[in-house]
Amino acid sequence: MSTSQSGIFALGTASHAYLEFDLLSGQDGLALVRAIAALREPRTTMGGVNLVVGFRPELWGQVADDGPADVAGFNEDLIGRDGFVMPATQHDAVLWLSGSAYDVIFDMAYEAIAELDGLGSVAEETSSWPYRHDRDLTGFIDGSENPSLIDAPDVALIPEGSPGAGGSILLLQKWVHDAVAWGSLPDSRQQEVIGRTKLDSVELEDKAPESHVARTDQERFGKIFRRNMPYGTVMDHGTMFVGFSAEQRRLAAMLQSMAGVTDGVRDALTRCTRALTGAYYFVPSTESLRRIDSPAG
Ligand code: HEM
């Protein structure tokens, strides 16, 4: 029986940080992976931190023999319709910290960066916070079609008996919003773009094929578990897309559909939002992490 990293499913946390690392040139990939696998959250029952760690799939494949088959990094830009591009900004490892307040996140992130000093450097850092309880910065409720926590492990985790069991594939993608363009749309048009009502997230009966929920329809592409969060400042903000799946192809197919690669229909949401980053990480089970941290144990 494999155990997932529990932070994947730790809902209700008000403060988040995402740190993406590059292996320093000349350094050993295994040493970086081991150092990350050895990180532990502060031992406290109150004000704790959920730590989730992931690795570039090819890096995990080099250092461990228990990774999933056929999983690859976000190694090439995804070129969509009408010049729309989702850039590939793959890094070697990711730490996602979440907790009740930013002070504990800050302290732990600071310590983790110090622990990894000399092995890996921070290439991307984003912190995020909830907006009006459960909305993203478009003002819509985000996560309505997520599985419940009872069902989420089936959706997000590689099943027992398969390579990488208990692990998950994470797509981490930072999307900046064109707040002026979005804000200039009346609510009725915003609802058409998303495919749901703004106030209470009811799915529209007659949603357009280019609406966001039509482009990412889970009945078609398979189910994923999203932990998206708002990020940024008043002048420069957006959505940190944090999507977990047992299979990479579900996530990749959704991106292709959003970009209009398959049928020429581009997600209307991409007219007002733009991906700044894009990376896939393998998030190993806790047993895999312990094995790589102390191979003899
Ligand atoms: C700017 C970036 C994004 C924003 C603001 C956004 C926002 C939303 C909102 C408001 C909904 C409707 C409520 C819900 O079911 O959660 C939704 C649904 C969904 N989104 Fe996104 N999203 C973004 C990017 C993405 C990306 C990159 C993917 C996939 C790789 C994705 C996958 C989904 C899925 C699977 C659903 C549910 C579809 C269904 O009804 O089956 N989203 N999103």
Residues whose N, C-alpha, C, O or C-beta is under 5 A from the ligand:
A	BS01	HEM	D136 T138 F140 I141 D142 G143 S144 E145 W175 V213 T216 D217 Q218 E219 T239 F241 L251 M254 L255 T273
